[in-house]
Amino acid sequence: MTDAELTAPPSTSSPASDDGPDPAHLRPDGVDDATVAALGKLSEALEVVEQARGELYAFHRLTGRADLALGDAVEQLRTAGHVELAEGIERELVGRNVIEGRWTFQIVEDYDDGYWAAFRRWEQIARDQLVSGRRHLAEAEMKEQRRTHGARHHEARPREAGTADSD
């Protein structure tokens, strides 16, 4: 790319209707800034809950892998002649509940069926009541403010299938 191309103003040949958000990301008529901001904060909170849920699943998987590796270690100790030690570890730790009465899958199920489900339900109810169910309005508006309109890689939405990509 030449210096002239690098400093040239972005092309604005696209019609405005092709360079704006899709209708699903436009605030409905009559919705004020405070409502969009509040729903944006609610969405942010849900995203943190989703991340926490992922961490919970990671905890579940890591704990399960640890228990299986522990079982292998017990067998190796037993094979190496350390039967009493192996039996003590097996009796105390292999297959043990991580929280009273629960393996990690039960913790995940309780989280999913309780807090996570309720959080998602209320976030959906709020969007349905206030903005006809539309998602990410605050982010869509932020994108419109921050992107360079008309510039490649700053499009409001994906290009149509079959459109040539020339970088």
Secondary structure, 3 states (H helix, E strand, C coil): CCHHHHHCCCCCCCCHHHCCCCHHHCCCCCCCHHHHHHHHHHHHHHHHHHHHHHHHHHHHHHHHHHHHHHHHHHHHHHHCCCHHHHHHHHHHCCCCCCECCECHHHHHHHHHHHHHHHHHHHHHHHHHHHHCCCCCHHHHHHHHHHCCCCCCCCCCCCCCCCCCCCC
